[in-house]
Amino acid sequence: MITRISSTDAANDLIEKLRNEHGPIMFHQSGGCCDGSSPMCYPDGEFYLGSSDVCLGEVNGVSFYMSASQFEYWEHTHITLDAIPGTGGQFSLERPTGLRFFIRSRLYTDEEWDYLSKQPVKKCG
């Protein structure tokens, strides 16, 4: 299946841990400022999504969002959510775990892009 986003086993394990501790969760790709460009994990509904956000899909049953303006830069890349040793973003749920969510990216193959270019991302709001 061709997707815009996927996740590693390490990310899935951390997602399960956070979901067991906090209930439903969501991701938003930070656009900079305080935490750089990092995937941020929040309790579901505790990050305000507006009409300028898009949903890239789900990882392990959890929705992943980013701003539409940031997506313009990322639209040709497949995103893989990973978990690596480190400290998460200041407000991200994984911060105290000793792990942080991390984005790995690659350009789509021609076949993937041909398919995805005809599949618009879902806008929020």
SEMI-676199 format. One record per residue: residue number from 1; residue in three letters; y negated, z, x of N, C-alpha, C, CB in turn. Coordinates in nm, 3 decimals. Glycine has a CB too. Layout:
BEGIN
R;NUM;ala;Y;Z;X;Y;Z;X;Y;Z;X;Y;Z;X
...
This chain:
BEGIN
R;1;met;0.118;0.000;0.084;0.000;0.000;0.000;-0.125;0.000;0.088;0.000;0.122;-0.095
R;2;ile;-0.220;-0.084;0.057;-0.344;-0.094;0.133;-0.445;0.005;0.074;-0.400;-0.239;0.131
R;3;thr;-0.495;0.094;0.159;-0.591;0.195;0.116;-0.709;0.199;0.211;-0.523;0.334;0.108
R;4;arg;-0.816;0.262;0.167;-0.934;0.280;0.253;-0.919;0.405;0.340;-1.060;0.290;0.168
R;5;ile;-0.836;0.499;0.295;-0.822;0.626;0.366;-0.678;0.672;0.360;-0.917;0.733;0.306
R;6;ser;-0.635;0.737;0.468;-0.502;0.797;0.474;-0.516;0.929;0.551;-0.396;0.701;0.542
R;7;ser;-0.405;1.000;0.565;-0.410;1.129;0.635;-0.284;1.147;0.718;-0.425;1.245;0.535
R;8;thr;-0.299;1.224;0.825;-0.186;1.256;0.912;-0.109;1.375;0.856;-0.236;1.285;1.056
R;9;asp;0.008;1.399;0.912;0.086;1.516;0.872;0.008;1.645;0.900;0.222;1.519;0.945
R;10;ala;-0.062;1.649;1.013;-0.140;1.769;1.047;-0.249;1.794;0.943;-0.203;1.755;1.188
R;11;ala;-0.316;1.688;0.900;-0.419;1.703;0.796;-0.356;1.747;0.665;-0.496;1.570;0.776
R;12;asn;-0.242;1.689;0.631;-0.175;1.727;0.506;-0.133;1.873;0.507;-0.053;1.638;0.482
R;13;asp;-0.085;1.922;0.621;-0.048;2.063;0.632;-0.169;2.153;0.610;0.016;2.092;0.769
R;14;leu;-0.282;2.117;0.671;-0.404;2.198;0.655;-0.457;2.189;0.512;-0.512;2.151;0.755
R;15;ile;-0.448;2.072;0.452;-0.489;2.057;0.311;-0.407;2.151;0.224;-0.472;1.911;0.264
R;16;glu;-0.276;2.154;0.245;-0.190;2.242;0.164;-0.227;2.389;0.184;-0.042;2.221;0.201
R;17;lys;-0.251;2.428;0.308;-0.290;2.566;0.336;-0.420;2.601;0.263;-0.308;2.587;0.489
R;18;leu;-0.518;2.514;0.270;-0.647;2.541;0.205;-0.636;2.538;0.054;-0.751;2.440;0.251
R;19;arg;-0.555;2.448;0.003;-0.536;2.441;-0.143;-0.465;2.567;-0.193;-0.454;2.314;-0.181
R;20;asn;-0.369;2.617;-0.118;-0.300;2.741;-0.158;-0.395;2.861;-0.156;-0.182;2.768;-0.065
R;21;glu;-0.490;2.859;-0.064;-0.584;2.970;-0.052;-0.703;2.959;-0.148;-0.634;2.979;0.090
R;22;his;-0.753;2.836;-0.170;-0.878;2.817;-0.243;-0.863;2.745;-0.377;-0.974;2.741;-0.159
R;23;gly;-0.745;2.696;-0.408;-0.728;2.615;-0.529;-0.767;2.471;-0.502;-0.812;2.672;-0.645
R;24;pro;-0.804;2.396;-0.605;-0.840;2.255;-0.586;-0.956;2.239;-0.488;-0.876;2.191;-0.721
R;25;ile;-0.945;2.136;-0.403;-1.048;2.110;-0.302;-1.090;1.964;-0.307;-0.996;2.147;-0.160
R;26;met;-1.195;1.933;-0.233;-1.247;1.796;-0.223;-1.303;1.775;-0.083;-1.358;1.769;-0.332
R;27;phe;-1.320;1.649;-0.044;-1.381;1.615;0.084;-1.507;1.532;0.062;-1.282;1.539;0.174
R;28;his;-1.605;1.554;0.150;-1.723;1.467;0.156;-1.752;1.443;0.303;-1.847;1.531;0.081
R;29;gln;-1.766;1.317;0.340;-1.798;1.283;0.478;-1.945;1.312;0.503;-1.765;1.134;0.509
R;30;ser;-1.971;1.409;0.588;-2.109;1.447;0.619;-2.180;1.331;0.686;-2.112;1.573;0.710
R;31;gly;-2.306;1.314;0.654;-2.383;1.204;0.709;-2.465;1.238;0.831;-2.472;1.151;0.606
R;32;gly;-2.451;1.355;0.885;-2.529;1.391;1.003;-2.592;1.526;0.988;-2.634;1.287;1.030
R;33;cys;-2.710;1.543;1.043;-2.785;1.668;1.038;-2.711;1.777;1.112;-2.811;1.710;0.893
R;34;cys;-2.678;1.884;1.044;-2.626;2.005;1.107;-2.486;1.989;1.166;-2.624;2.116;1.008
R;35;asp;-2.399;1.919;1.099;-2.260;1.910;1.142;-2.222;1.771;1.192;-2.169;1.950;1.030
R;36;gly;-2.319;1.689;1.228;-2.287;1.555;1.271;-2.224;1.478;1.157;-2.195;1.557;1.393
R;37;ser;-2.143;1.382;1.190;-2.073;1.306;1.087;-1.930;1.356;1.081;-2.079;1.151;1.115
R;38;ser;-1.907;1.458;1.001;-1.777;1.524;0.994;-1.725;1.527;0.852;-1.786;1.666;1.050
R;39;pro;-1.593;1.522;0.836;-1.539;1.542;0.702;-1.552;1.689;0.664;-1.390;1.497;0.694
R;40;met;-1.614;1.715;0.552;-1.636;1.852;0.506;-1.545;1.879;0.387;-1.785;1.876;0.469
R;41;cys;-1.479;1.993;0.388;-1.388;2.032;0.281;-1.451;2.145;0.200;-1.249;2.075;0.338
R;42;tyr;-1.456;2.126;0.069;-1.518;2.223;-0.021;-1.423;2.255;-0.137;-1.653;2.170;-0.075
R;43;pro;-1.441;2.371;-0.200;-1.372;2.391;-0.328;-1.415;2.279;-0.423;-1.404;2.533;-0.390
R;44;asp;-1.322;2.226;-0.498;-1.352;2.114;-0.588;-1.467;2.150;-0.681;-1.228;2.074;-0.670
R;45;gly;-1.568;2.064;-0.685;-1.682;2.085;-0.773;-1.795;2.165;-0.711;-1.638;2.152;-0.895
R;46;glu;-1.777;2.221;-0.591;-1.883;2.302;-0.530;-1.977;2.221;-0.442;-1.823;2.412;-0.449
R;47;phe;-1.951;2.091;-0.429;-2.045;2.002;-0.361;-2.094;1.904;-0.467;-1.978;1.927;-0.239
R;48;tyr;-2.225;1.897;-0.483;-2.282;1.812;-0.587;-2.269;1.665;-0.546;-2.430;1.848;-0.611
R;49;leu;-2.199;1.589;-0.628;-2.187;1.444;-0.607;-2.289;1.376;-0.696;-2.044;1.394;-0.638
R;50;gly;-2.361;1.282;-0.639;-2.462;1.210;-0.716;-2.430;1.062;-0.726;-2.598;1.229;-0.655
R;51;ser;-2.520;0.990;-0.787;-2.499;0.847;-0.807;-2.501;0.769;-0.676;-2.606;0.792;-0.900
R;52;ser;-2.543;0.833;-0.567;-2.543;0.766;-0.437;-2.416;0.794;-0.357;-2.664;0.810;-0.357
R;53;asp;-2.315;0.856;-0.419;-2.188;0.882;-0.353;-2.080;0.790;-0.408;-2.146;1.029;-0.371
R;54;val;-1.982;0.760;-0.322;-1.868;0.678;-0.362;-1.739;0.751;-0.326;-1.872;0.538;-0.295
R;55;cys;-1.633;0.721;-0.399;-1.501;0.778;-0.372;-1.418;0.674;-0.299;-1.431;0.825;-0.504
R;56;leu;-1.371;0.709;-0.179;-1.289;0.616;-0.100;-1.144;0.617;-0.144;-1.298;0.650;0.046
R;57;gly;-1.103;0.724;-0.210;-0.964;0.738;-0.251;-0.922;0.883;-0.239;-0.871;0.649;-0.166
R;58;glu;-0.792;0.903;-0.228;-0.737;1.038;-0.217;-0.649;1.050;-0.094;-0.658;1.075;-0.343
R;59;val;-0.648;1.169;-0.036;-0.555;1.205;0.070;-0.478;1.327;0.022;-0.629;1.232;0.207
R;60;asn;-0.348;1.313;0.015;-0.262;1.423;-0.029;-0.311;1.481;-0.163;-0.258;1.533;0.078
R;61;gly;-0.356;1.393;-0.252;-0.400;1.436;-0.385;-0.541;1.491;-0.392;-0.308;1.537;-0.435
R;62;val;-0.618;1.479;-0.284;-0.753;1.533;-0.278;-0.853;1.417;-0.263;-0.768;1.635;-0.159
R;63;ser;-0.954;1.414;-0.349;-1.053;1.306;-0.344;-1.140;1.316;-0.220;-1.141;1.309;-0.470
R;64;phe;-1.175;1.198;-0.166;-1.257;1.189;-0.045;-1.379;1.102;-0.076;-1.175;1.130;0.075
R;65;tyr;-1.499;1.158;-0.056;-1.625;1.092;-0.091;-1.713;1.074;0.032;-1.699;1.173;-0.198
R;66;met;-1.806;0.981;0.023;-1.915;0.968;0.120;-2.032;0.901;0.050;-1.870;0.886;0.247
R;67;ser;-2.148;0.906;0.113;-2.265;0.842;0.052;-2.248;0.691;0.057;-2.397;0.886;0.123
R;68;ala;-2.302;0.624;-0.042;-2.293;0.478;-0.047;-2.361;0.415;0.074;-2.356;0.425;-0.177
R;69;ser;-2.472;0.473;0.118;-2.541;0.416;0.235;-2.457;0.430;0.361;-2.677;0.485;0.255
R;70;gln;-2.385;0.539;0.376;-2.297;0.556;0.491;-2.177;0.461;0.479;-2.249;0.703;0.503
R;71;phe;-2.128;0.442;0.358;-2.014;0.352;0.337;-2.047;0.210;0.382;-1.974;0.353;0.189
R;72;glu;-2.173;0.170;0.370;-2.212;0.035;0.416;-2.176;0.015;0.563;-2.363;0.013;0.396
R;73;tyr;-2.182;0.122;0.643;-2.147;0.113;0.785;-1.996;0.122;0.807;-2.217;0.224;0.863
R;74;trp;-1.925;0.187;0.716;-1.782;0.213;0.733;-1.693;0.118;0.653;-1.752;0.355;0.693
R;75;glu;-1.750;0.032;0.571;-1.669;-0.043;0.475;-1.565;-0.134;0.539;-1.758;-0.125;0.389
R;76;his;-1.579;-0.171;0.665;-1.482;-0.257;0.732;-1.378;-0.178;0.811;-1.554;-0.353;0.824
R;77;thr;-1.378;-0.045;0.794;-1.286;0.038;0.872;-1.195;0.121;0.783;-1.364;0.129;0.966
R;78;his;-1.071;0.131;0.828;-0.976;0.222;0.763;-0.999;0.359;0.825;-0.826;0.174;0.781
R;79;ile;-1.003;0.461;0.743;-1.027;0.598;0.788;-0.897;0.676;0.778;-1.140;0.666;0.705
R;80;thr;-0.865;0.747;0.885;-0.750;0.838;0.884;-0.803;0.979;0.905;-0.645;0.799;0.994
R;81;leu;-0.775;1.066;0.810;-0.813;1.206;0.820;-0.707;1.279;0.901;-0.831;1.272;0.679
R;82;asp;-0.749;1.347;1.007;-0.659;1.421;1.094;-0.706;1.566;1.101;-0.652;1.357;1.236
R;83;ala;-0.624;1.653;1.155;-0.663;1.792;1.182;-0.631;1.819;1.328;-0.587;1.894;1.087
R;84;ile;-0.731;1.869;1.400;-0.717;1.895;1.543;-0.769;2.035;1.574;-0.792;1.787;1.626
R;85;pro;-0.730;2.092;1.689;-0.786;2.223;1.726;-0.937;2.216;1.739;-0.723;2.272;1.857
R;86;gly;-1.004;2.319;1.692;-1.149;2.325;1.700;-1.208;2.401;1.584;-1.207;2.185;1.706
R;87;thr;-1.339;2.401;1.578;-1.411;2.471;1.473;-1.467;2.369;1.376;-1.524;2.559;1.532
R;88;gly;-1.437;2.387;1.248;-1.485;2.296;1.145;-1.634;2.310;1.121;-1.411;2.319;1.016
R;89;gly;-1.685;2.224;1.035;-1.827;2.225;1.000;-1.869;2.360;0.944;-1.857;2.116;0.900
R;90;gln;-1.995;2.390;0.956;-2.049;2.520;0.920;-2.009;2.566;0.780;-2.198;2.516;0.930
R;91;phe;-2.002;2.475;0.684;-1.972;2.514;0.546;-1.835;2.464;0.500;-2.078;2.462;0.453
R;92;ser;-1.757;2.408;0.591;-1.628;2.351;0.554;-1.520;2.459;0.550;-1.589;2.240;0.653
R;93;leu;-1.431;2.450;0.453;-1.331;2.555;0.429;-1.239;2.581;0.547;-1.249;2.519;0.310
R;94;glu;-1.213;2.482;0.631;-1.117;2.502;0.740;-1.176;2.577;0.859;-1.065;2.370;0.787
R;95;arg;-1.304;2.606;0.856;-1.372;2.666;0.971;-1.298;2.786;1.032;-1.510;2.710;0.930
R;96;pro;-1.250;2.883;0.955;-1.186;3.000;1.018;-1.041;2.978;1.061;-1.191;3.115;0.923
R;97;thr;-0.986;2.860;1.042;-0.843;2.838;1.069;-0.810;2.807;1.214;-0.793;2.728;0.983
R;98;gly;-0.911;2.774;1.295;-0.884;2.729;1.433;-0.857;2.580;1.440;-0.766;2.806;1.490
R;99;leu;-0.862;2.513;1.325;-0.846;2.368;1.319;-0.969;2.308;1.253;-0.717;2.328;1.240
R;100;arg;-0.990;2.181;1.277;-1.098;2.111;1.210;-1.049;1.975;1.166;-1.223;2.097;1.302
R;101;phe;-1.105;1.928;1.054;-1.074;1.793;1.010;-1.151;1.696;1.099;-1.109;1.772;0.860
R;102;phe;-1.088;1.583;1.127;-1.143;1.485;1.221;-1.112;1.346;1.168;-1.084;1.505;1.364
R;103;ile;-1.206;1.255;1.182;-1.189;1.117;1.135;-1.150;1.027;1.251;-1.318;1.065;1.067
R;104;arg;-1.046;0.950;1.229;-1.009;0.841;1.320;-1.029;0.713;1.241;-0.860;0.856;1.375
R;105;ser;-1.075;0.610;1.305;-1.101;0.486;1.231;-1.054;0.365;1.311;-1.250;0.473;1.197
R;106;arg;-1.028;0.259;1.237;-0.991;0.131;1.297;-1.041;0.022;1.204;-0.836;0.120;1.322
R;107;leu;-1.063;-0.096;1.258;-1.101;-0.209;1.175;-0.981;-0.252;1.091;-1.153;-0.326;1.261
R;108;tyr;-1.009;-0.298;0.971;-0.902;-0.351;0.887;-0.847;-0.479;0.947;-0.953;-0.377;0.745
R;109;thr;-0.720;-0.505;0.919;-0.664;-0.635;0.951;-0.724;-0.737;0.854;-0.506;-0.634;0.942
R;110;asp;-0.709;-0.864;0.884;-0.760;-0.968;0.793;-0.697;-0.955;0.655;-0.733;-1.108;0.851
R;111;glu;-0.567;-0.926;0.651;-0.498;-0.911;0.523;-0.553;-0.793;0.444;-0.346;-0.893;0.546
R;112;glu;-0.574;-0.679;0.511;-0.629;-0.562;0.444;-0.769;-0.590;0.390;-0.632;-0.442;0.539
R;113;trp;-0.852;-0.652;0.474;-0.990;-0.678;0.431;-0.993;-0.777;0.315;-1.072;-0.732;0.548
R;114;asp;-0.908;-0.878;0.319;-0.903;-0.974;0.209;-0.875;-0.902;0.078;-0.795;-1.082;0.236
R;115;tyr;-0.784;-0.806;0.079;-0.752;-0.730;-0.042;-0.867;-0.635;-0.080;-0.622;-0.650;-0.021
R;116;leu;-0.912;-0.553;0.015;-1.011;-0.448;-0.015;-1.149;-0.504;-0.049;-1.023;-0.353;0.101
R;117;ser;-1.183;-0.619;0.005;-1.315;-0.676;-0.025;-1.327;-0.713;-0.173;-1.340;-0.800;0.062
R;118;lys;-1.214;-0.722;-0.241;-1.214;-0.752;-0.384;-1.196;-0.626;-0.470;-1.104;-0.852;-0.417
R;119;gln;-1.190;-0.509;-0.404;-1.170;-0.381;-0.472;-1.292;-0.292;-0.450;-1.039;-0.311;-0.422
R;120;pro;-1.389;-0.293;-0.538;-1.508;-0.210;-0.514;-1.473;-0.060;-0.517;-1.616;-0.240;-0.620
R;121;val;-1.546;0.016;-0.436;-1.527;0.161;-0.439;-1.587;0.215;-0.568;-1.591;0.230;-0.315
R;122;lys;-1.533;0.329;-0.612;-1.580;0.393;-0.735;-1.705;0.474;-0.706;-1.469;0.483;-0.797
R;123;lys;-1.813;0.444;-0.778;-1.937;0.522;-0.764;-1.928;0.649;-0.847;-2.061;0.438;-0.807
R;124;cys;-1.993;0.753;-0.799;-1.997;0.881;-0.871;-2.119;0.883;-0.961;-2.000;1.001;-0.772
R;125;gly;-2.120;0.980;-1.051;-2.237;1.001;-1.136;-2.246;0.901;-1.240;-2.361;1.000;-1.058
